[in-house]
């Protein structure tokens, strides 16, 4: 049995470059990576990034997707946030 053939049928992550696009949060939002860590791998030493309030404007570095949804990757003063696309809207340039 060819194991590498089985791996090749899995879908690849898709990324779209949206450099310098800005989004506005529609609701209070946590980083999706932090939510994943907190819900699936609870550890007492893990310190999640602060929740971003509704109306925060962020600059998008890329848009990416996996089996669970699509996300905007944004830089903020507290670190890099992965924001679900449903929790934000793109602002016109």
PDB file of N, CA, C and O in Angstrom, chain B, residues numbered from 101:
ATOM      1  N   UNK B 101       0.841  -1.187   0.000  1.00  0.00           N
ATOM      2  CA  UNK B 101       0.000   0.000   0.000  1.00  0.00           C
ATOM      3  C   UNK B 101       0.883   1.247   0.000  1.00  0.00           C
ATOM      4  O   UNK B 101       1.857   1.334   0.748  1.00  0.00           O
ATOM      5  N   UNK B 102       0.537   2.181  -0.827  1.00  0.00           N
ATOM      6  CA  UNK B 102       1.305   3.407  -0.942  1.00  0.00           C
ATOM      7  C   UNK B 102       0.744   4.453   0.024  1.00  0.00           C
ATOM      8  O   UNK B 102      -0.316   5.026  -0.232  1.00  0.00           O
ATOM      9  N   UNK B 103       1.432   4.700   1.107  1.00  0.00           N
ATOM     10  CA  UNK B 103       0.971   5.650   2.120  1.00  0.00           C
ATOM     11  C   UNK B 103       0.984   7.076   1.582  1.00  0.00           C
ATOM     12  O   UNK B 103       0.077   7.855   1.876  1.00  0.00           O
ATOM     13  N   UNK B 104       1.995   7.426   0.801  1.00  0.00           N
ATOM     14  CA  UNK B 104       2.070   8.799   0.294  1.00  0.00           C
ATOM     15  C   UNK B 104       0.898   9.121  -0.625  1.00  0.00           C
ATOM     16  O   UNK B 104       0.486  10.279  -0.702  1.00  0.00           O
ATOM     17  N   UNK B 105       0.351   8.132  -1.322  1.00  0.00           N
ATOM     18  CA  UNK B 105      -0.817   8.351  -2.168  1.00  0.00           C
ATOM     19  C   UNK B 105      -2.042   8.712  -1.350  1.00  0.00           C
ATOM     20  O   UNK B 105      -2.858   9.527  -1.779  1.00  0.00           O
ATOM     21  N   UNK B 106      -2.180   8.112  -0.173  1.00  0.00           N
ATOM     22  CA  UNK B 106      -3.319   8.403   0.698  1.00  0.00           C
ATOM     23  C   UNK B 106      -3.249   9.830   1.236  1.00  0.00           C
ATOM     24  O   UNK B 106      -4.279  10.483   1.397  1.00  0.00           O
ATOM     25  N   UNK B 107      -2.057  10.309   1.509  1.00  0.00           N
ATOM     26  CA  UNK B 107      -1.893  11.654   2.042  1.00  0.00           C
ATOM     27  C   UNK B 107      -2.205  12.704   0.976  1.00  0.00           C
ATOM     28  O   UNK B 107      -2.711  13.778   1.301  1.00  0.00           O
ATOM     29  N   UNK B 108      -1.913  12.412  -0.276  1.00  0.00           N
ATOM     30  CA  UNK B 108      -2.080  13.403  -1.332  1.00  0.00           C
ATOM     31  C   UNK B 108      -3.544  13.724  -1.624  1.00  0.00           C
ATOM     32  O   UNK B 108      -3.819  14.734  -2.273  1.00  0.00           O
ATOM     33  N   UNK B 109      -4.491  12.906  -1.173  1.00  0.00           N
ATOM     34  CA  UNK B 109      -5.897  13.198  -1.445  1.00  0.00           C
ATOM     35  C   UNK B 109      -6.480  14.217  -0.469  1.00  0.00           C
ATOM     36  O   UNK B 109      -7.583  14.716  -0.693  1.00  0.00           O
ATOM     37  N   UNK B 110      -5.761  14.536   0.611  1.00  0.00           N
ATOM     38  CA  UNK B 110      -6.253  15.521   1.565  1.00  0.00           C
ATOM     39  C   UNK B 110      -6.197  16.916   0.958  1.00  0.00           C
ATOM     40  O   UNK B 110      -5.235  17.250   0.267  1.00  0.00           O
ATOM     41  N   UNK B 111      -7.216  17.737   1.207  1.00  0.00           N
ATOM     42  CA  UNK B 111      -7.179  19.100   0.660  1.00  0.00           C
ATOM     43  C   UNK B 111      -6.076  19.918   1.311  1.00  0.00           C
ATOM     44  O   UNK B 111      -5.785  19.762   2.497  1.00  0.00           O
ATOM     45  N   UNK B 112      -5.477  20.774   0.535  1.00  0.00           N
ATOM     46  CA  UNK B 112      -4.409  21.636   1.044  1.00  0.00           C
ATOM     47  C   UNK B 112      -5.021  22.922   1.582  1.00  0.00           C
ATOM     48  O   UNK B 112      -6.088  23.348   1.139  1.00  0.00           O
ATOM     49  N   UNK B 113      -4.326  23.545   2.556  1.00  0.00           N
ATOM     50  CA  UNK B 113      -4.768  24.842   3.055  1.00  0.00           C
ATOM     51  C   UNK B 113      -4.663  25.864   1.938  1.00  0.00           C
ATOM     52  O   UNK B 113      -3.687  25.888   1.188  1.00  0.00           O
ATOM     53  N   UNK B 114      -5.673  26.702   1.839  1.00  0.00           N
ATOM     54  CA  UNK B 114      -5.668  27.738   0.821  1.00  0.00           C
ATOM     55  C   UNK B 114      -5.461  29.083   1.488  1.00  0.00           C
ATOM     56  O   UNK B 114      -6.117  29.395   2.482  1.00  0.00           O
ATOM     57  N   UNK B 115      -4.554  29.880   0.946  1.00  0.00           N
ATOM     58  CA  UNK B 115      -4.335  31.216   1.486  1.00  0.00           C
ATOM     59  C   UNK B 115      -4.530  32.235   0.366  1.00  0.00           C
ATOM     60  O   UNK B 115      -4.221  31.973  -0.796  1.00  0.00           O
ATOM     61  N   UNK B 116      -5.040  33.382   0.735  1.00  0.00           N
ATOM     62  CA  UNK B 116      -5.232  34.485  -0.203  1.00  0.00           C
ATOM     63  C   UNK B 116      -4.549  35.700   0.405  1.00  0.00           C
ATOM     64  O   UNK B 116      -4.821  36.055   1.551  1.00  0.00           O
ATOM     65  N   UNK B 117      -3.671  36.335  -0.345  1.00  0.00           N
ATOM     66  CA  UNK B 117      -2.986  37.517   0.169  1.00  0.00           C
ATOM     67  C   UNK B 117      -3.913  38.734   0.091  1.00  0.00           C
ATOM     68  O   UNK B 117      -4.415  39.077  -0.979  1.00  0.00           O
ATOM     69  N   UNK B 118      -4.128  39.366   1.215  1.00  0.00           N
ATOM     70  CA  UNK B 118      -4.932  40.579   1.310  1.00  0.00           C
ATOM     71  C   UNK B 118      -4.103  41.657   1.996  1.00  0.00           C
ATOM     72  O   UNK B 118      -4.586  42.337   2.901  1.00  0.00           O
ATOM     73  N   UNK B 119      -2.867  41.809   1.569  1.00  0.00           N
ATOM     74  CA  UNK B 119      -1.946  42.706   2.239  1.00  0.00           C
ATOM     75  C   UNK B 119      -2.520  44.116   2.274  1.00  0.00           C
ATOM     76  O   UNK B 119      -2.971  44.645   1.258  1.00  0.00           O
ATOM     77  N   UNK B 120      -2.495  44.717   3.470  1.00  0.00           N
ATOM     78  CA  UNK B 120      -2.937  46.081   3.727  1.00  0.00           C
ATOM     79  C   UNK B 120      -4.452  46.276   3.642  1.00  0.00           C
ATOM     80  O   UNK B 120      -4.917  47.416   3.674  1.00  0.00           O
ATOM     81  N   UNK B 121      -5.229  45.204   3.536  1.00  0.00           N
ATOM     82  CA  UNK B 121      -6.678  45.333   3.641  1.00  0.00           C
ATOM     83  C   UNK B 121      -7.013  45.509   5.116  1.00  0.00           C
ATOM     84  O   UNK B 121      -6.297  45.000   5.978  1.00  0.00           O
ATOM     85  N   UNK B 122      -8.085  46.216   5.411  1.00  0.00           N
ATOM     86  CA  UNK B 122      -8.476  46.413   6.797  1.00  0.00           C
ATOM     87  C   UNK B 122      -9.848  45.814   7.052  1.00  0.00           C
ATOM     88  O   UNK B 122     -10.720  45.821   6.183  1.00  0.00           O
ATOM     89  N   UNK B 123     -10.025  45.287   8.279  1.00  0.00           N
ATOM     90  CA  UNK B 123     -11.305  44.747   8.697  1.00  0.00           C
ATOM     91  C   UNK B 123     -11.757  45.469   9.961  1.00  0.00           C
ATOM     92  O   UNK B 123     -10.947  46.018  10.708  1.00  0.00           O
ATOM     93  N   UNK B 124     -13.063  45.457  10.180  1.00  0.00           N
ATOM     94  CA  UNK B 124     -13.639  45.975  11.414  1.00  0.00           C
ATOM     95  C   UNK B 124     -14.389  44.825  12.078  1.00  0.00           C
ATOM     96  O   UNK B 124     -15.155  44.119  11.422  1.00  0.00           O
ATOM     97  N   UNK B 125     -14.173  44.640  13.367  1.00  0.00           N
ATOM     98  CA  UNK B 125     -14.821  43.554  14.094  1.00  0.00           C
ATOM     99  C   UNK B 125     -16.292  43.881  14.335  1.00  0.00           C
ATOM    100  O   UNK B 125     -16.629  44.993  14.742  1.00  0.00           O
ATOM    101  N   UNK B 126     -17.162  42.909  14.082  1.00  0.00           N
ATOM    102  CA  UNK B 126     -18.595  43.077  14.253  1.00  0.00           C
ATOM    103  C   UNK B 126     -19.065  42.704  15.653  1.00  0.00           C
ATOM    104  O   UNK B 126     -20.193  43.011  16.039  1.00  0.00           O
ATOM    105  N   UNK B 127     -18.200  42.043  16.409  1.00  0.00           N
ATOM    106  CA  UNK B 127     -18.518  41.616  17.777  1.00  0.00           C
ATOM    107  C   UNK B 127     -17.220  41.463  18.555  1.00  0.00           C
ATOM    108  O   UNK B 127     -16.141  41.433  17.963  1.00  0.00           O
ATOM    109  N   UNK B 128     -17.316  41.367  19.873  1.00  0.00           N
ATOM    110  CA  UNK B 128     -16.129  41.085  20.678  1.00  0.00           C
ATOM    111  C   UNK B 128     -15.572  39.736  20.231  1.00  0.00           C
ATOM    112  O   UNK B 128     -16.317  38.762  20.123  1.00  0.00           O
ATOM    113  N   UNK B 129     -14.267  39.676  19.971  1.00  0.00           N
ATOM    114  CA  UNK B 129     -13.686  38.495  19.332  1.00  0.00           C
ATOM    115  C   UNK B 129     -12.388  38.090  19.987  1.00  0.00           C
ATOM    116  O   UNK B 129     -11.563  38.933  20.339  1.00  0.00           O
ATOM    117  N   UNK B 130     -12.213  36.784  20.148  1.00  0.00           N
ATOM    118  CA  UNK B 130     -10.952  36.212  20.620  1.00  0.00           C
ATOM    119  C   UNK B 130     -10.225  35.617  19.425  1.00  0.00           C
ATOM    120  O   UNK B 130     -10.838  35.335  18.395  1.00  0.00           O
ATOM    121  N   UNK B 131      -8.930  35.427  19.561  1.00  0.00           N
ATOM    122  CA  UNK B 131      -8.140  34.764  18.525  1.00  0.00           C
ATOM    123  C   UNK B 131      -8.627  33.324  18.394  1.00  0.00           C
ATOM    124  O   UNK B 131      -8.766  32.624  19.397  1.00  0.00           O
ATOM    125  N   UNK B 132      -8.888  32.877  17.165  1.00  0.00           N
ATOM    126  CA  UNK B 132      -9.380  31.520  16.935  1.00  0.00           C
ATOM    127  C   UNK B 132      -8.372  30.472  17.411  1.00  0.00           C
ATOM    128  O   UNK B 132      -8.766  29.402  17.874  1.00  0.00           O
ATOM    129  N   UNK B 133      -7.087  30.770  17.302  1.00  0.00           N
ATOM    130  CA  UNK B 133      -6.065  29.850  17.789  1.00  0.00           C
ATOM    131  C   UNK B 133      -6.122  29.688  19.298  1.00  0.00           C
ATOM    132  O   UNK B 133      -5.942  28.588  19.821  1.00  0.00           O
ATOM    133  N   UNK B 134      -6.375  30.797  19.998  1.00  0.00           N
ATOM    134  CA  UNK B 134      -6.507  30.733  21.455  1.00  0.00           C
ATOM    135  C   UNK B 134      -7.745  29.945  21.861  1.00  0.00           C
ATOM    136  O   UNK B 134      -7.699  29.160  22.809  1.00  0.00           O
ATOM    137  N   UNK B 135      -8.857  30.150  21.149  1.00  0.00           N
ATOM    138  CA  UNK B 135     -10.081  29.400  21.443  1.00  0.00           C
ATOM    139  C   UNK B 135      -9.837  27.904  21.244  1.00  0.00           C
ATOM    140  O   UNK B 135     -10.283  27.086  22.049  1.00  0.00           O
ATOM    141  N   UNK B 136      -9.133  27.554  20.179  1.00  0.00           N
ATOM    142  CA  UNK B 136      -8.799  26.148  19.914  1.00  0.00           C
ATOM    143  C   UNK B 136      -7.961  25.571  21.057  1.00  0.00           C
ATOM    144  O   UNK B 136      -8.235  24.474  21.546  1.00  0.00           O
ATOM    145  N   UNK B 137      -6.952  26.311  21.470  1.00  0.00           N
ATOM    146  CA  UNK B 137      -6.095  25.844  22.574  1.00  0.00           C
ATOM    147  C   UNK B 137      -6.885  25.676  23.864  1.00  0.00           C
ATOM    148  O   UNK B 137      -6.728  24.677  24.566  1.00  0.00           O
ATOM    149  N   UNK B 138      -7.734  26.649  24.179  1.00  0.00           N
ATOM    150  CA  UNK B 138      -8.488  26.609  25.433  1.00  0.00           C
ATOM    151  C   UNK B 138      -9.527  25.493  25.468  1.00  0.00           C
ATOM    152  O   UNK B 138      -9.743  24.877  26.512  1.00  0.00           O
ATOM    153  N   UNK B 139     -10.173  25.230  24.328  1.00  0.00           N
ATOM    154  CA  UNK B 139     -11.234  24.225  24.315  1.00  0.00           C
ATOM    155  C   UNK B 139     -10.719  22.810  24.120  1.00  0.00           C
ATOM    156  O   UNK B 139     -11.325  21.864  24.623  1.00  0.00           O
ATOM    157  N   UNK B 140      -9.617  22.641  23.402  1.00  0.00           N
ATOM    158  CA  UNK B 140      -9.130  21.291  23.109  1.00  0.00           C
ATOM    159  C   UNK B 140      -7.943  20.850  23.958  1.00  0.00           C
ATOM    160  O   UNK B 140      -7.764  19.654  24.189  1.00  0.00           O
ATOM    161  N   UNK B 141      -7.138  21.787  24.419  1.00  0.00           N
ATOM    162  CA  UNK B 141      -5.931  21.455  25.172  1.00  0.00           C
ATOM    163  C   UNK B 141      -5.820  22.348  26.405  1.00  0.00           C
ATOM    164  O   UNK B 141      -4.881  23.137  26.507  1.00  0.00           O
ATOM    165  N   UNK B 142      -6.762  22.237  27.344  1.00  0.00           N
ATOM    166  CA  UNK B 142      -6.710  23.133  28.519  1.00  0.00           C
ATOM    167  C   UNK B 142      -5.453  22.902  29.352  1.00  0.00           C
ATOM    168  O   UNK B 142      -5.215  21.801  29.849  1.00  0.00           O
ATOM    169  N   UNK B 143      -4.664  23.946  29.493  1.00  0.00           N
ATOM    170  CA  UNK B 143      -3.437  23.895  30.293  1.00  0.00           C
ATOM    171  C   UNK B 143      -3.401  25.116  31.184  1.00  0.00           C
ATOM    172  O   UNK B 143      -3.691  26.221  30.725  1.00  0.00           O
ATOM    173  N   UNK B 144      -3.054  24.947  32.441  1.00  0.00           N
ATOM    174  CA  UNK B 144      -3.088  26.086  33.358  1.00  0.00           C
ATOM    175  C   UNK B 144      -2.081  27.181  33.022  1.00  0.00           C
ATOM    176  O   UNK B 144      -2.283  28.330  33.413  1.00  0.00           O
ATOM    177  N   UNK B 145      -1.024  26.867  32.323  1.00  0.00           N
ATOM    178  CA  UNK B 145       0.006  27.867  32.023  1.00  0.00           C
ATOM    179  C   UNK B 145      -0.246  28.627  30.722  1.00  0.00           C
ATOM    180  O   UNK B 145       0.473  29.580  30.422  1.00  0.00           O
ATOM    181  N   UNK B 146      -1.238  28.229  29.957  1.00  0.00           N
ATOM    182  CA  UNK B 146      -1.525  28.922  28.696  1.00  0.00           C
ATOM    183  C   UNK B 146      -2.188  30.266  28.983  1.00  0.00           C
ATOM    184  O   UNK B 146      -3.186  30.329  29.701  1.00  0.00           O
ATOM    185  N   UNK B 147      -1.641  31.328  28.430  1.00  0.00           N
ATOM    186  CA  UNK B 147      -2.168  32.681  28.615  1.00  0.00           C
ATOM    187  C   UNK B 147      -2.713  33.191  27.272  1.00  0.00           C
ATOM    188  O   UNK B 147      -1.933  33.563  26.396  1.00  0.00           O
ATOM    189  N   UNK B 148      -4.037  33.212  27.102  1.00  0.00           N
ATOM    190  CA  UNK B 148      -4.602  33.700  25.840  1.00  0.00           C
ATOM    191  C   UNK B 148      -4.428  35.210  25.680  1.00  0.00           C
ATOM    192  O   UNK B 148      -4.297  35.945  26.659  1.00  0.00           O
ATOM    193  N   UNK B 149      -4.432  35.642  24.445  1.00  0.00           N
ATOM    194  CA  UNK B 149      -4.365  37.075  24.157  1.00  0.00           C
ATOM    195  C   UNK B 149      -5.692  37.716  24.584  1.00  0.00           C
ATOM    196  O   UNK B 149      -6.714  37.032  24.639  1.00  0.00           O
ATOM    197  N   UNK B 150      -5.688  39.009  24.883  1.00  0.00           N
ATOM    198  CA  UNK B 150      -6.934  39.675  25.297  1.00  0.00           C
ATOM    199  C   UNK B 150      -7.990  39.652  24.186  1.00  0.00           C
ATOM    200  O   UNK B 150      -7.666  39.618  22.999  1.00  0.00           O
ATOM    201  N   UNK B 151      -9.244  39.670  24.598  1.00  0.00           N
ATOM    202  CA  UNK B 151     -10.367  39.753  23.656  1.00  0.00           C
ATOM    203  C   UNK B 151     -10.374  41.140  23.017  1.00  0.00           C
ATOM    204  O   UNK B 151     -10.189  42.147  23.700  1.00  0.00           O
ATOM    205  N   UNK B 152     -10.585  41.183  21.714  1.00  0.00           N
ATOM    206  CA  UNK B 152     -10.661  42.466  21.002  1.00  0.00           C
ATOM    207  C   UNK B 152     -12.108  42.945  20.986  1.00  0.00           C
ATOM    208  O   UNK B 152     -13.006  42.166  20.665  1.00  0.00           O
ATOM    209  N   UNK B 153     -12.354  44.209  21.325  1.00  0.00           N
ATOM    210  CA  UNK B 153     -13.724  44.713  21.372  1.00  0.00           C
ATOM    211  C   UNK B 153     -14.317  44.974  19.990  1.00  0.00           C
ATOM    212  O   UNK B 153     -13.601  45.163  19.006  1.00  0.00           O
ATOM    213  N   UNK B 154     -15.642  44.979  19.950  1.00  0.00           N
ATOM    214  CA  UNK B 154     -16.377  45.308  18.727  1.00  0.00           C
ATOM    215  C   UNK B 154     -15.927  46.674  18.219  1.00  0.00           C
ATOM    216  O   UNK B 154     -15.718  47.594  19.010  1.00  0.00           O
ATOM    217  N   UNK B 155     -15.777  46.810  16.895  1.00  0.00           N
ATOM    218  CA  UNK B 155     -15.376  48.080  16.299  1.00  0.00           C
ATOM    219  C   UNK B 155     -13.882  48.250  16.108  1.00  0.00           C
ATOM    220  O   UNK B 155     -13.451  49.227  15.496  1.00  0.00           O
ATOM    221  N   UNK B 156     -13.073  47.316  16.621  1.00  0.00           N
ATOM    222  CA  UNK B 156     -11.622  47.396  16.443  1.00  0.00           C
ATOM    223  C   UNK B 156     -11.284  47.246  14.959  1.00  0.00           C
ATOM    224  O   UNK B 156     -11.831  46.373  14.285  1.00  0.00           O
ATOM    225  N   UNK B 157     -10.398  48.081  14.456  1.00  0.00           N
ATOM    226  CA  UNK B 157      -9.956  48.012  13.063  1.00  0.00           C
ATOM    227  C   UNK B 157      -8.568  47.375  13.043  1.00  0.00           C
ATOM    228  O   UNK B 157      -7.661  47.815  13.749  1.00  0.00           O
ATOM    229  N   UNK B 158      -8.415  46.321  12.216  1.00  0.00           N
ATOM    230  CA  UNK B 158      -7.161  45.580  12.109  1.00  0.00           C
ATOM    231  C   UNK B 158      -6.716  45.523  10.662  1.00  0.00           C
ATOM    232  O   UNK B 158      -7.545  45.565   9.753  1.00  0.00           O
ATOM    233  N   UNK B 159      -5.407  45.428  10.440  1.00  0.00           N
ATOM    234  CA  UNK B 159      -4.849  45.248   9.105  1.00  0.00           C
ATOM    235  C   UNK B 159      -4.609  43.771   8.854  1.00  0.00           C
ATOM    236  O   UNK B 159      -3.982  43.089   9.665  1.00  0.00           O
ATOM    237  N   UNK B 160      -5.108  43.279   7.730  1.00  0.00           N
ATOM    238  CA  UNK B 160      -5.034  41.860   7.384  1.00  0.00           C
ATOM    239  C   UNK B 160      -3.728  41.569   6.661  1.00  0.00           C
ATOM    240  O   UNK B 160      -3.347  42.289   5.738  1.00  0.00           O
ATOM    241  N   UNK B 161      -3.038  40.498   7.089  1.00  0.00           N
ATOM    242  CA  UNK B 161      -1.834  40.077   6.375  1.00  0.00           C
ATOM    243  C   UNK B 161      -2.142  38.935   5.406  1.00  0.00           C
ATOM    244  O   UNK B 161      -1.494  38.810   4.367  1.00  0.00           O
ATOM    245  N   UNK B 162      -3.135  38.098   5.746  1.00  0.00           N
ATOM    246  CA  UNK B 162      -3.573  37.051   4.819  1.00  0.00           C
ATOM    247  C   UNK B 162      -4.913  36.497   5.260  1.00  0.00           C
ATOM    248  O   UNK B 162      -5.336  36.683   6.401  1.00  0.00           O
ATOM    249  N   UNK B 163      -5.578  35.812   4.334  1.00  0.00           N
ATOM    250  CA  UNK B 163      -6.812  35.098   4.626  1.00  0.00           C
ATOM    251  C   UNK B 163      -6.522  33.625   4.413  1.00  0.00           C
ATOM    252  O   UNK B 163      -5.926  33.254   3.402  1.00  0.00           O
ATOM    253  N   UNK B 164      -6.934  32.778   5.352  1.00  0.00           N
ATOM    254  CA  UNK B 164      -6.664  31.363   5.223  1.00  0.00           C
ATOM    255  C   UNK B 164      -7.882  30.569   5.649  1.00  0.00           C
ATOM    256  O   UNK B 164      -8.781  31.091   6.308  1.00  0.00           O
ATOM    257  N   UNK B 165      -7.903  29.292   5.264  1.00  0.00           N
ATOM    258  CA  UNK B 165      -9.039  28.432   5.578  1.00  0.00           C
ATOM    259  C   UNK B 165      -8.559  27.041   5.949  1.00  0.00           C
ATOM    260  O   UNK B 165      -7.494  26.594   5.522  1.00  0.00           O
ATOM    261  N   UNK B 166      -9.379  26.359   6.762  1.00  0.00           N
ATOM    262  CA  UNK B 166      -9.133  24.958   7.084  1.00  0.00           C
ATOM    263  C   UNK B 166     -10.482  24.245   7.115  1.00  0.00           C
ATOM    264  O   UNK B 166     -11.463  24.765   6.581  1.00  0.00           O
ATOM    265  N   UNK B 167     -10.547  23.073   7.725  1.00  0.00           N
ATOM    266  CA  UNK B 167     -11.785  22.304   7.764  1.00  0.00           C
ATOM    267  C   UNK B 167     -12.875  22.996   8.582  1.00  0.00           C
ATOM    268  O   UNK B 167     -14.054  22.692   8.404  1.00  0.00           O
ATOM    269  N   UNK B 168     -12.512  23.913   9.469  1.00  0.00           N
ATOM    270  CA  UNK B 168     -13.461  24.521  10.388  1.00  0.00           C
ATOM    271  C   UNK B 168     -13.966  25.887   9.945  1.00  0.00           C
ATOM    272  O   UNK B 168     -14.957  26.375  10.489  1.00  0.00           O
ATOM    273  N   UNK B 169     -13.317  26.513   8.975  1.00  0.00           N
ATOM    274  CA  UNK B 169     -13.776  27.815   8.510  1.00  0.00           C
ATOM    275  C   UNK B 169     -12.682  28.650   7.885  1.00  0.00           C
ATOM    276  O   UNK B 169     -11.571  28.171   7.654  1.00  0.00           O
ATOM    277  N   UNK B 170     -13.005  29.912   7.611  1.00  0.00           N
ATOM    278  CA  UNK B 170     -12.070  30.856   6.996  1.00  0.00           C
ATOM    279  C   UNK B 170     -11.724  31.935   8.018  1.00  0.00           C
ATOM    280  O   UNK B 170     -12.560  32.323   8.834  1.00  0.00           O
ATOM    281  N   UNK B 171     -10.491  32.413   7.965  1.00  0.00           N
ATOM    282  CA  UNK B 171      -9.978  33.343   8.970  1.00  0.00           C
ATOM    283  C   UNK B 171      -9.125  34.424   8.326  1.00  0.00           C
ATOM    284  O   UNK B 171      -8.501  34.207   7.287  1.00  0.00           O
ATOM    285  N   UNK B 172      -9.107  35.604   8.965  1.00  0.00           N
ATOM    286  CA  UNK B 172      -8.172  36.666   8.614  1.00  0.00           C
ATOM    287  C   UNK B 172      -7.045  36.627   9.635  1.00  0.00           C
ATOM    288  O   UNK B 172      -7.303  36.569  10.838  1.00  0.00           O
ATOM    289  N   UNK B 173      -5.804  36.657   9.175  1.00  0.00           N
ATOM    290  CA  UNK B 173      -4.658  36.750  10.076  1.00  0.00           C
ATOM    291  C   UNK B 173      -4.259  38.228  10.149  1.00  0.00           C
ATOM    292  O   UNK B 173      -3.965  38.855   9.132  1.00  0.00           O
ATOM    293  N   UNK B 174      -4.256  38.768  11.367  1.00  0.00           N
ATOM    294  CA  UNK B 174      -4.016  40.192  11.586  1.00  0.00           C
ATOM    295  C   UNK B 174      -2.976  40.403  12.673  1.00  0.00           C
ATOM    296  O   UNK B 174      -2.861  39.609  13.607  1.00  0.00           O
ATOM    297  N   UNK B 175      -2.226  41.481  12.535  1.00  0.00           N
ATOM    298  CA  UNK B 175      -1.275  41.884  13.568  1.00  0.00           C
ATOM    299  C   UNK B 175      -1.938  42.909  14.473  1.00  0.00           C
ATOM    300  O   UNK B 175      -2.639  43.805  14.004  1.00  0.00           O
ATOM    301  N   UNK B 176      -1.715  42.773  15.755  1.00  0.00           N
ATOM    302  CA  UNK B 176      -2.225  43.704  16.746  1.00  0.00           C
ATOM    303  C   UNK B 176      -1.118  43.920  17.762  1.00  0.00           C
ATOM    304  O   UNK B 176      -0.162  43.145  17.794  1.00  0.00           O
ATOM    305  N   UNK B 177      -1.218  44.944  18.589  1.00  0.00           N
ATOM    306  CA  UNK B 177      -0.165  45.232  19.561  1.00  0.00           C
ATOM    307  C   UNK B 177       0.047  44.073  20.538  1.00  0.00           C
ATOM    308  O   UNK B 177       1.129  43.949  21.112  1.00  0.00           O
ATOM    309  N   UNK B 178      -0.967  43.224  20.736  1.00  0.00           N
ATOM    310  CA  UNK B 178      -0.853  42.078  21.642  1.00  0.00           C
ATOM    311  C   UNK B 178      -0.352  40.814  20.951  1.00  0.00           C
ATOM    312  O   UNK B 178      -0.151  39.794  21.611  1.00  0.00           O
ATOM    313  N   UNK B 179      -0.150  40.861  19.645  1.00  0.00           N
ATOM    314  CA  UNK B 179       0.336  39.694  18.913  1.00  0.00           C
ATOM    315  C   UNK B 179      -0.469  39.468  17.642  1.00  0.00           C
ATOM    316  O   UNK B 179      -1.214  40.342  17.198  1.00  0.00           O
ATOM    317  N   UNK B 180      -0.310  38.289  17.068  1.00  0.00           N
ATOM    318  CA  UNK B 180      -1.008  37.922  15.847  1.00  0.00           C
ATOM    319  C   UNK B 180      -2.336  37.261  16.205  1.00  0.00           C
ATOM    320  O   UNK B 180      -2.386  36.353  17.034  1.00  0.00           O
ATOM    321  N   UNK B 181      -3.400  37.722  15.578  1.00  0.00           N
ATOM    322  CA  UNK B 181      -4.740  37.187  15.815  1.00  0.00           C
ATOM    323  C   UNK B 181      -5.251  36.520  14.553  1.00  0.00           C
ATOM    324  O   UNK B 181      -5.036  37.025  13.451  1.00  0.00           O
ATOM    325  N   UNK B 182      -5.931  35.384  14.707  1.00  0.00           N
ATOM    326  CA  UNK B 182      -6.675  34.745  13.622  1.00  0.00           C
ATOM    327  C   UNK B 182      -8.146  35.012  13.910  1.00  0.00           C
ATOM    328  O   UNK B 182      -8.708  34.469  14.861  1.00  0.00           O
ATOM    329  N   UNK B 183      -8.765  35.853  13.082  1.00  0.00           N
ATOM    330  CA  UNK B 183     -10.134  36.304  13.299  1.00  0.00           C
ATOM    331  C   UNK B 183     -11.059  35.565  12.329  1.00  0.00           C
ATOM    332  O   UNK B 183     -10.815  35.582  11.122  1.00  0.00           O
ATOM    333  N   UNK B 184     -12.121  34.914  12.832  1.00  0.00           N
ATOM    334  CA  UNK B 184     -13.082  34.275  11.918  1.00  0.00           C
ATOM    335  C   UNK B 184     -13.690  35.320  10.978  1.00  0.00           C
ATOM    336  O   UNK B 184     -14.033  36.420  11.412  1.00  0.00           O
ATOM    337  N   UNK B 185     -13.825  34.981   9.696  1.00  0.00           N
ATOM    338  CA  UNK B 185     -14.350  35.916   8.714  1.00  0.00           C
ATOM    339  C   UNK B 185     -15.773  36.356   9.066  1.00  0.00           C
ATOM    340  O   UNK B 185     -16.164  37.481   8.754  1.00  0.00           O
ATOM    341  N   UNK B 186     -16.548  35.484   9.710  1.00  0.00           N
ATOM    342  CA  UNK B 186     -17.919  35.824  10.082  1.00  0.00           C
ATOM    343  C   UNK B 186     -17.984  36.899  11.163  1.00  0.00           C
ATOM    344  O   UNK B 186     -19.032  37.516  11.354  1.00  0.00           O
ATOM    345  N   UNK B 187     -16.887  37.129  11.868  1.00  0.00           N
ATOM    346  CA  UNK B 187     -16.866  38.098  12.966  1.00  0.00           C
ATOM    347  C   UNK B 187     -16.345  39.458  12.517  1.00  0.00           C
ATOM    348  O   UNK B 187     -16.150  40.342  13.352  1.00  0.00           O
ATOM    349  N   UNK B 188     -16.114  39.650  11.208  1.00  0.00           N
ATOM    350  CA  UNK B 188     -15.526  40.906  10.726  1.00  0.00           C
ATOM    351  C   UNK B 188     -16.038  41.247   9.349  1.00  0.00           C
ATOM    352  O   UNK B 188     -16.526  40.388   8.614  1.00  0.00           O
ATOM    353  N   UNK B 189     -15.917  42.531   9.007  1.00  0.00           N
ATOM    354  CA  UNK B 189     -16.248  42.950   7.636  1.00  0.00           C
ATOM    355  C   UNK B 189     -15.061  43.703   7.062  1.00  0.00           C
ATOM    356  O   UNK B 189     -14.359  44.422   7.773  1.00  0.00           O
ATOM    357  N   UNK B 190     -14.847  43.527   5.758  1.00  0.00           N
ATOM    358  CA  UNK B 190     -13.783  44.244   5.062  1.00  0.00           C
ATOM    359  C   UNK B 190     -14.184  45.698   4.898  1.00  0.00           C
ATOM    360  O   UNK B 190     -15.326  46.003   4.554  1.00  0.00           O
ATOM    361  N   UNK B 191     -13.246  46.586   5.143  1.00  0.00           N
ATOM    362  CA  UNK B 191     -13.494  48.014   4.964  1.00  0.00           C
ATOM    363  C   UNK B 191     -13.040  48.433   3.567  1.00  0.00           C
ATOM    364  O   UNK B 191     -12.025  47.943   3.072  1.00  0.00           O
ATOM    365  N   UNK B 192     -13.784  49.336   2.933  1.00  0.00           N
ATOM    366  CA  UNK B 192     -13.340  49.812   1.625  1.00  0.00           C
ATOM    367  C   UNK B 192     -12.043  50.590   1.733  1.00  0.00           C
ATOM    368  O   UNK B 192     -11.773  51.240   2.743  1.00  0.00           O
ATOM    369  N   UNK B 193     -11.247  50.514   0.684  1.00  0.00           N
ATOM    370  CA  UNK B 193      -9.957  51.220   0.699  1.00  0.00           C
ATOM    371  C   UNK B 193     -10.094  52.605   0.149  1.00  0.00           C
ATOM    372  O   UNK B 193      -9.111  53.344   0.084  1.00  0.00           O
TER     373      UNK B 193
END
